[in-house]
Amino acid sequence: MNEHHSNKSSHNQMDPVSGEHVEVDGVYENEWGRVEKLDRGDVFPADPQNGTTEWELIELDFDNHHDGRTDPRLIPKDDDDNPEAHMQHPRRHKGSNKTDK
């Protein structure tokens, strides 16, 4: 009869505290509403007025891991001059489970 079983995962997850290293790039907010953009490897700062504080990730930073170029897998190759060759058309499939017995 353990009443804490249903929210065990959220109960064990704690927000990072001042002095700990940042593990995920993003925007964090402390318990007093101060917002900071922090990068992985930074150290969570203490609040200037209140000292050690917990920090909560409020926005992930996705823009810092690329250099602005298109993923090469998305660029058409020179030999891709016939896009229909790569498409599967329903009539090209031999047989059908609706007509073949």
MIVOVEX-993830 format. One record per residue (C-alpha): x, y, z. Coordinates in steps of 0.1 Angstrom, whole numbers, padded with zeros to 4 digits, always signed. Layout:
<pts>
XYZ
...
</pts>
This chain:
<pts>
+0000+0000+0000
+0026+0025-0011
+0007+0058-0020
+0039+0074-0035
+0043+0048-0062
+0022+0066-0089
+0043+0098-0089
+0077+0082-0080
+0094+0092-0113
+0085+0129-0109
+0093+0128-0072
+0129+0116-0077
+0137+0141-0104
+0152+0173-0089
+0160+0205-0106
+0197+0215-0108
+0211+0238-0081
+0236+0266-0082
+0271+0253-0085
+0262+0222-0106
+0273+0219-0142
+0248+0225-0170
+0241+0193-0190
+0217+0207-0217
+0220+0240-0236
+0189+0261-0230
+0171+0288-0212
+0167+0283-0174
+0147+0301-0148
+0154+0301-0111
+0128+0299-0083
+0127+0337-0081
+0120+0343-0118
+0156+0351-0130
+0161+0338-0165
+0195+0328-0179
+0207+0313-0212
+0232+0286-0203
+0254+0263-0223
+0264+0227-0216
+0295+0228-0193
+0286+0261-0177
+0279+0262-0139
+0245+0272-0127
+0250+0306-0110
+0238+0316-0076
+0211+0343-0074
+0228+0377-0066
+0203+0385-0038
+0192+0351-0026
+0222+0329-0030
+0219+0292-0040
+0188+0285-0060
+0172+0257-0081
+0171+0262-0119
+0144+0248-0142
+0149+0243-0180
+0122+0263-0197
+0134+0263-0233
+0158+0240-0252
+0184+0256-0274
+0184+0237-0308
+0202+0264-0328
+0238+0259-0315
+0246+0225-0330
+0248+0233-0367
+0266+0256-0390
+0237+0267-0411
+0242+0242-0440
+0215+0218-0453
+0219+0182-0442
+0237+0164-0472
+0211+0137-0471
+0184+0162-0482
+0203+0175-0512
+0194+0158-0545
+0223+0140-0562
+0233+0147-0598
+0220+0113-0609
+0186+0119-0594
+0172+0134-0627
+0142+0110-0627
+0123+0114-0595
+0096+0090-0607
+0121+0062-0606
+0122+0065-0568
+0085+0065-0563
+0064+0035-0557
+0032+0036-0577
+0003+0014-0566
-0001+0000-0601
+0035-0011-0603
+0030-0037-0575
+0023-0071-0588
-0009-0086-0574
-0031-0073-0547
-0045-0089-0516
-0080-0078-0528
-0080-0095-0562
-0056-0124-0558
-0068-0155-0539
</pts>
